[in-house]
Amino acid sequence: MMKKLLSTLLLSIGLLATAQVGIKTEAPKATLDVNGDVNFRNKIAVQNATDNSLFQGNNDQLLVSQGEGFAPIWKSLRIPEYEPNKFYLIYNNSFSDKVGITFSSSENSSVSMDSRGGTFTKGKQYSTLTNFKKINGLSQTITVYSTQSKAYFQFETVVQADFGGAGSTDNSIDYACGIFVDDKLVNLRQRNLKAITTSYPFLTHTQIGIVDNLSQGNHLVYVACTRLGSYGASGAGNTLTIGTNVYSNINSFISQSSLKVDVYEVPEVFNTIIN
């Protein structure tokens, strides 16, 4: 009797090793075919085809099919889930430049003080603005994916002039810096750098620009500045530098320019959400 029971058990094991097994189905379509709910009380692992080791995946990974004939693999989420009609930070980056730009004493703008307001208007084409120079290291391409977006630009640099100690003389230089998107002016700030009692005065220049609803696709962003006018006993004299160190009282670390770009969007089209 024991011999017969053992033979039956071995035969059953052999059938299970080679046949398809169905739970609540008489026609299984896979090695294990479950017609109903499955409750895992412990771990799920995938066999590594290279060394046959078992990998249970990392926290927050998903088990993703690779198609028929291939074992599934663990994948990580690339982006979070989004709620409709809400803005999310989609793009964030910052750039720096230590080369900067220089304006000689003969490079004052031909735009008079009275006509500056009518000249430096939103949307003005870069090609129509004379005497502007680009800070090349801050020229970058960004991508917008949604028709509803808000792009924020923060530009910072150091502006310096080679004034000597002024004493009672009121020497100064007007200048302006603009943020451009696709060669159109989106933000501009004018300032004046004055001589002080010590040589080579400088100031920190900061400005923030905002653009709503850029079109979907790539956009070129850059910063350009101009020298507007010179005043005081030296007239048109003195050199103006922006984002570069020429004199010993500051270095390239202090004088460098930076541009920070943040793009918030109401998501519409997404890339693949898993790595």
matplotlib code that plots the C-alpha trace (Angstrom):
import matplotlib.pyplot as plt

x = [0.0, 2.8, 4.6, 1.4, 0.9, 4.5, 4.2, 1.0, 2.6, 5.7, 3.4, 1.5, 4.6, 5.8, 2.6, 2.7, 6.3, 5.5, 1.8, -0.2, -2.0, -5.3, -7.1, -10.9, -10.4, -10.3, -8.5, -5.3, -3.5, -0.3, 2.0, -0.2, -3.6, -5.6, -9.3, -10.0, -8.3, -4.7, -3.4, 0.4, 1.3, 5.1, 7.4, 7.4, 10.7, 11.9, 14.7, 17.8, 18.5, 22.2, 23.0, 19.6, 19.4, 16.1, 15.4, 12.5, 12.8, 13.3, 10.9, 8.1, 9.2, 6.6, 6.7, 6.5, 5.9, 8.5, 6.2, 5.6, 8.6, 10.4, 10.5, 9.0, 11.4, 11.2, 10.9, 10.9, 8.4, 9.8, 7.2, 4.5, 0.8, -0.7, -4.0, -5.9, -5.9, -2.9, 0.5, 3.5, 7.3, 8.2, 11.6, 14.2, 17.8, 20.4, 23.4, 26.5, 29.0, 32.4, 33.3, 30.8, 30.8, 32.7, 31.6, 34.3, 33.9, 32.7, 29.9, 27.2, 23.7, 22.2, 18.9, 18.3, 17.0, 13.6, 13.0, 14.0, 10.4, 9.2, 12.2, 12.5, 9.0, 7.8, 8.2, 10.8, 13.0, 16.7, 17.8, 16.2, 17.9, 21.3, 24.4, 23.1, 25.6, 24.7, 26.2, 26.9, 27.1, 23.5, 22.1, 20.1, 17.2, 14.3, 11.3, 7.6, 5.1, 1.8, -0.2, -0.7, 2.6, 4.4, 8.1, 10.2, 13.6, 16.0, 19.2, 22.0, 25.4, 28.0, 28.4, 31.7, 33.3, 36.9, 36.2, 38.9, 38.2, 35.5, 35.7, 33.1, 32.8, 29.6, 30.6, 28.1, 27.0, 23.5, 23.1, 20.3, 20.0, 17.2, 16.0, 15.0, 12.9, 13.1, 14.8, 11.9, 12.4, 10.4, 12.0, 14.3, 15.8, 17.8, 20.2, 23.0, 26.5, 28.0, 31.6, 32.4, 35.4, 37.3, 38.4, 36.5, 33.0, 30.6, 27.1, 25.1, 22.4, 19.3, 16.1, 13.2, 11.1, 7.8, 6.3, 2.8, 1.8, 4.8, 3.9, 4.6, 8.1, 11.7, 12.5, 15.8, 16.4, 19.3, 20.4, 21.9, 22.9, 23.7, 25.5, 23.1, 24.9, 27.8, 27.7, 30.0, 33.4, 34.8, 31.9, 32.0, 35.0, 35.5, 35.0, 31.9, 32.1, 29.2, 29.8, 33.6, 36.5, 39.1, 40.2, 41.7, 39.0, 36.7, 37.4, 35.6, 33.7, 32.1, 31.5, 30.1, 26.6, 23.8, 20.4, 17.8, 14.9, 11.7, 8.8, 5.5, 2.9, -0.6, 0.4, -1.3, 1.1, 3.5, 6.6, 6.8, 6.3, 8.6, 12.4]
y = [0.0, 2.4, 1.7, 2.4, 5.7, 6.8, 6.1, 8.2, 11.1, 11.1, 11.0, 14.0, 16.0, 15.2, 16.4, 19.7, 20.2, 20.1, 21.0, 24.2, 24.8, 26.5, 27.9, 28.2, 27.5, 24.2, 25.7, 27.4, 29.6, 30.0, 28.0, 29.4, 30.8, 32.3, 33.1, 35.4, 37.7, 37.3, 38.3, 38.4, 38.2, 38.5, 39.4, 39.4, 38.8, 38.7, 36.4, 38.0, 36.4, 37.1, 35.3, 33.8, 35.9, 37.1, 40.9, 42.3, 45.8, 49.1, 51.2, 52.7, 50.8, 49.2, 45.7, 46.4, 44.0, 43.8, 41.9, 38.3, 36.1, 38.5, 38.6, 41.6, 44.2, 46.7, 50.4, 53.7, 56.5, 59.6, 62.1, 62.4, 62.3, 65.7, 67.3, 69.0, 72.8, 73.3, 74.7, 72.5, 73.3, 71.5, 73.1, 74.5, 75.3, 78.0, 79.2, 81.3, 83.3, 84.7, 86.3, 89.2, 92.3, 95.6, 99.0, 101.6, 105.3, 105.7, 103.2, 105.3, 104.6, 106.9, 106.6, 109.9, 110.0, 111.4, 108.6, 105.6, 104.9, 104.7, 102.6, 100.0, 98.4, 94.9, 92.7, 94.9, 92.9, 92.6, 93.5, 97.0, 97.8, 99.3, 99.0, 96.0, 93.2, 89.6, 87.8, 84.6, 82.1, 83.0, 82.1, 78.9, 76.9, 75.9, 73.7, 74.4, 71.5, 73.2, 76.1, 77.3, 78.3, 80.9, 81.4, 83.2, 84.6, 85.8, 87.6, 88.8, 90.3, 92.8, 96.2, 98.1, 101.3, 102.4, 105.7, 107.0, 108.5, 111.1, 113.5, 116.1, 115.3, 113.6, 111.1, 108.4, 106.0, 104.9, 101.4, 98.9, 95.1, 93.1, 89.6, 88.3, 85.3, 84.4, 87.7, 89.7, 91.9, 90.5, 92.5, 95.5, 97.4, 100.7, 101.8, 104.3, 103.6, 106.5, 107.3, 107.2, 108.3, 105.1, 103.7, 101.2, 101.3, 98.4, 97.4, 94.1, 94.2, 91.9, 91.7, 89.3, 88.8, 86.9, 85.6, 84.0, 81.2, 80.8, 78.6, 74.9, 74.0, 75.3, 78.9, 80.8, 82.8, 85.2, 88.4, 91.6, 94.9, 98.4, 101.5, 104.5, 107.6, 109.2, 112.2, 114.4, 116.0, 113.1, 113.4, 110.3, 108.8, 105.7, 102.0, 100.1, 96.3, 93.9, 90.4, 90.4, 91.3, 93.8, 95.5, 93.9, 94.9, 92.0, 88.6, 86.5, 84.6, 87.8, 89.4, 86.5, 86.6, 84.1, 83.4, 81.2, 79.9, 78.3, 77.2, 76.3, 74.6, 73.1, 69.7, 68.6, 66.2, 63.9, 62.0, 58.3, 58.3, 55.4, 54.9]
z = [0.0, 0.9, -2.4, -4.4, -2.5, -3.1, -6.8, -7.0, -5.2, -7.4, -10.5, -9.2, -8.6, -12.1, -13.6, -11.6, -12.7, -16.4, -16.7, -16.4, -13.2, -13.0, -9.9, -10.4, -14.1, -16.0, -19.0, -17.6, -20.2, -18.3, -16.0, -13.2, -14.1, -11.3, -11.9, -9.0, -6.5, -5.5, -2.0, -1.5, 2.2, 1.7, -1.1, -5.0, -6.7, -10.3, -11.4, -12.9, -16.2, -15.9, -12.6, -11.7, -8.5, -7.2, -7.0, -5.0, -6.4, -4.5, -2.5, -4.7, -7.9, -10.2, -11.8, -15.6, -18.4, -21.2, -23.6, -24.5, -24.0, -21.6, -17.9, -16.2, -14.6, -11.8, -12.9, -11.0, -11.4, -13.3, -12.4, -9.7, -10.3, -11.1, -10.2, -13.0, -13.4, -11.0, -11.8, -11.1, -11.4, -14.6, -15.4, -13.0, -13.9, -13.3, -15.4, -14.8, -16.7, -15.7, -19.0, -18.9, -21.1, -21.2, -22.5, -23.4, -22.8, -26.5, -26.3, -24.8, -26.3, -28.9, -27.1, -25.2, -21.7, -22.8, -25.3, -23.2, -22.0, -25.6, -26.8, -24.1, -24.4, -23.8, -26.9, -28.5, -30.9, -29.9, -33.4, -33.1, -29.8, -30.6, -28.4, -26.5, -25.7, -24.8, -21.8, -23.8, -20.9, -20.0, -23.4, -23.0, -24.6, -22.5, -23.4, -22.5, -22.8, -21.9, -23.3, -19.7, -18.1, -16.0, -16.6, -14.0, -14.7, -12.0, -13.2, -11.0, -11.8, -10.6, -12.4, -12.0, -13.3, -13.2, -11.4, -9.3, -5.8, -6.7, -3.8, -4.4, -8.2, -9.1, -11.8, -12.8, -15.6, -16.6, -17.9, -18.5, -18.6, -20.3, -20.3, -23.8, -24.9, -28.5, -29.2, -27.6, -24.6, -21.6, -18.7, -18.4, -15.5, -15.7, -13.0, -12.3, -11.0, -9.1, -8.2, -4.5, -2.4, -3.2, -6.6, -8.8, -7.2, -8.0, -7.2, -7.3, -10.0, -9.6, -11.6, -12.0, -15.1, -15.6, -18.8, -19.0, -21.5, -23.7, -26.7, -26.6, -27.7, -27.4, -26.5, -26.4, -23.3, -22.8, -21.1, -22.8, -21.4, -22.7, -21.6, -21.7, -20.7, -18.7, -16.4, -14.4, -14.8, -16.9, -19.4, -21.6, -19.9, -17.8, -18.7, -17.5, -16.9, -16.2, -14.9, -15.1, -12.8, -14.1, -10.9, -7.8, -5.3, -6.5, -8.1, -10.7, -8.1, -6.8, -10.2, -12.1, -13.6, -13.0, -14.5, -12.8, -14.8, -13.3, -15.5, -13.9, -16.0, -15.9, -17.3, -20.5, -22.2, -20.3, -21.2, -20.1, -16.4, -15.6, -16.0]

ax = plt.figure().add_subplot(projection="3d")
ax.plot(x, y, z, "-o")
ax.set_aspect("equal")
plt.show()
